Amino acid sequence: MARTPDDARRWAAEGTSVFLAAAATPTSAGYAAHTALPGWTRGHLVAHVAANADALRNLVHWAATGDVTPMYATPEERIAAIEWGSRLPAGQLGHWLRTSAARLQTACDQLRGEQWAHEVRTAQGRTVPASEIAWLRAREVWVHAADLGTGVAFADLPDDFLRALEADIVERRGAVPDVAGPLAERVAWLAGRPHALAGAPELDAWL
């Protein structure tokens, strides 16, 4: 489906609220639980989403000022931030998650007019207009809310978001088999997550 910047901002805001609720684990033991992503605990996922907010705020700064500010200085910095965050006490990790999300929202709210059209570069090296930042965030918070395993499933994600995500993943992956089934199950499969589709070939995790 054709998505608009307003769609992406709405999805990012809604998904952030859902992720914050899903990640509201009160103890470090809760963050140590395994997730749908091999080798990653809930702490890793929460740290990843928190670091992602800080990284996307770098792109907002780039769009607002013209000062080239990559999401991460190096791929190693990104990995180190996630590992560091995953070991934080529960209260500190939760605080980072909430404050990073709020700072990103505040920064986006301050972008004006033509600044949304300014080009920035993603961590994967794609050059995109700043208006894509909300979509990048929406994907992270919704997909990883399902990954946490605390009650959110792909079937709980908004249908219009799922249709946009399906189109995005197909575009990124290139040719994929046409597998019939419910929308949420198809998107889970395309994202390389657990699904209930019969006969669907295995795909690597995406995002």
C-alpha positions in Angstrom: 0.0 0.0 0.0 1.0 3.6 -0.5 1.9 5.0 2.9 2.1 8.7 3.7 4.4 10.6 6.2 1.3 11.2 8.4 0.7 7.4 8.4 4.3 6.8 9.5 4.1 9.3 12.3 0.9 7.8 13.6 2.3 4.3 13.5 5.5 5.4 15.2 3.6 7.1 18.0 1.2 4.2 18.5 4.0 1.6 18.2 6.2 3.4 20.7 3.3 3.3 23.3 2.8 -0.4 22.6 6.5 -1.2 22.9 6.9 0.8 26.1 4.0 -1.1 27.7 5.3 -4.5 26.4 8.8 -3.8 27.7 7.6 -2.6 31.2 9.4 -5.5 32.9 10.0 -4.5 36.5 13.0 -6.8 37.2 16.3 -7.6 35.7 15.3 -11.2 35.7 12.5 -10.3 33.3 14.9 -8.6 30.9 17.1 -11.7 31.0 14.3 -13.8 29.3 14.9 -15.0 25.8 13.1 -13.6 22.8 12.1 -14.7 19.3 15.5 -13.5 18.1 18.3 -16.1 18.6 20.9 -14.9 21.1 19.0 -11.9 22.2 17.3 -11.4 25.6 14.6 -8.9 26.2 17.3 -6.7 27.6 19.1 -6.7 24.2 15.9 -5.8 22.4 15.0 -3.0 24.8 18.6 -1.6 24.6 18.4 -1.9 20.8 15.2 0.1 20.6 16.5 2.7 23.0 19.8 3.0 21.0 17.7 3.2 17.8 15.8 6.2 19.1 19.1 8.0 19.9 20.5 7.1 16.5 17.4 8.3 14.7 17.6 11.6 16.7 21.0 12.0 15.0 19.3 11.9 11.7 16.8 14.5 12.8 19.6 16.7 13.9 21.2 16.2 10.5 18.0 17.2 8.7 17.4 20.2 11.0 21.0 21.7 10.8 22.7 20.2 7.8 25.4 18.9 10.1 26.2 15.4 8.8 25.4 13.2 11.8 25.4 9.4 11.1 23.1 7.1 13.1 26.1 5.4 14.6 29.8 6.3 14.4 30.6 2.7 13.4 28.8 -0.7 13.3 30.9 -1.7 16.3 29.5 1.3 18.3 26.0 0.1 17.7 26.8 -3.4 18.8 28.6 -2.1 21.9 25.7 0.1 22.9 23.3 -2.8 22.8 25.5 -5.1 24.8 26.1 -2.4 27.4 22.5 -1.6 27.6 21.4 -5.2 28.0 23.4 -5.4 31.2 22.0 -2.4 32.8 19.8 -2.8 35.9 16.1 -2.9 35.0 15.3 0.6 36.3 18.2 2.2 34.3 17.4 0.3 31.1 13.7 1.2 31.3 14.7 4.9 32.0 16.9 4.9 28.9 14.1 3.4 26.8 11.5 6.0 27.9 13.8 9.0 27.8 15.3 8.2 24.4 11.8 7.7 22.9 10.7 11.1 24.4 13.8 12.9 23.1 13.2 11.5 19.6 9.6 12.6 19.6 10.6 16.1 20.8 13.2 16.4 18.1 10.8 15.3 15.4 8.2 17.7 16.6 10.7 20.6 16.0 11.3 19.8 12.4 9.6 22.3 10.1 8.6 22.4 6.4 11.4 21.8 4.0 13.5 20.2 6.7 11.5 17.0 6.3 12.7 16.8 2.7 16.4 17.1 3.6 18.3 14.0 2.8 19.9 11.8 5.4 21.6 8.4 5.3 20.5 5.3 7.2 22.7 2.9 9.0 22.4 0.6 5.9 23.8 3.4 3.7 20.5 4.3 2.0 19.9 8.0 1.3 16.3 9.0 2.3 14.4 12.1 3.0 14.0 13.0 6.7 10.3 12.2 6.4 11.3 8.5 6.3 12.6 8.7 9.9 9.1 8.0 11.3 8.7 4.9 9.2 12.1 3.6 10.3 11.0 4.0 13.9 7.6 2.5 13.3 9.1 -0.7 11.9 11.4 -1.0 14.9 8.9 -0.5 17.7 6.1 -2.6 16.2 8.2 -5.6 15.0 10.2 -5.7 18.2 7.1 -5.4 20.4 6.1 -8.7 18.9 9.7 -10.1 19.4 9.6 -9.4 23.1 7.2 -12.2 23.8 5.3 -10.4 26.5 1.9 -10.6 24.9 2.1 -8.7 21.7 1.8 -10.7 18.5 1.9 -9.8 14.8 -1.9 -10.3 14.8 -2.1 -7.4 17.2 -0.4 -5.0 14.8 -2.6 -2.5 12.8 -3.7 -3.9 9.5 -2.7 -0.8 7.6 0.8 -0.9 9.1 1.1 -4.6 8.3 0.2 -4.0 4.7 2.8 -1.2 4.4 5.4 -3.4 6.2 4.6 -6.3 3.8 5.2 -4.1 0.8 8.4 -2.7 2.3 9.9 -6.1 3.2 9.1 -7.6 -0.3 10.8 -4.6 -1.9 13.9 -5.0 0.3 14.1 -8.8 -0.1 13.4 -8.9 -3.8 11.7 -11.9 -5.3 10.0 -14.0 -2.6 7.5 -16.9 -3.2 3.8 -16.0 -3.1 2.5 -17.7 0.0 -1.2 -17.5 0.8 -2.4 -17.0 4.4 -3.6 -14.4 6.9 -1.9 -11.0 6.6 -0.3 -11.1 10.0 1.1 -14.6 9.4 2.5 -13.6 6.0 4.3 -10.6 7.5 5.7 -12.6 10.3 7.1 -15.1 7.8 8.5 -12.3 5.6 10.2 -10.8 8.6 11.8 -14.2 9.4 9.7 -14.6 12.6 7.7 -17.6 13.8 4.5 -18.1 11.8 1.7 -20.6 11.1 1.9 -20.7 7.3 2.1 -24.2 5.9 4.9 -24.9 3.4 6.5 -21.4 3.5 10.2 -21.6 3.0 12.4 -20.4 5.8 13.7 -16.8 5.6 16.4 -15.1 7.6 15.4 -12.6 10.2 14.8 -9.1 8.8 15.3 -6.0 11.0 
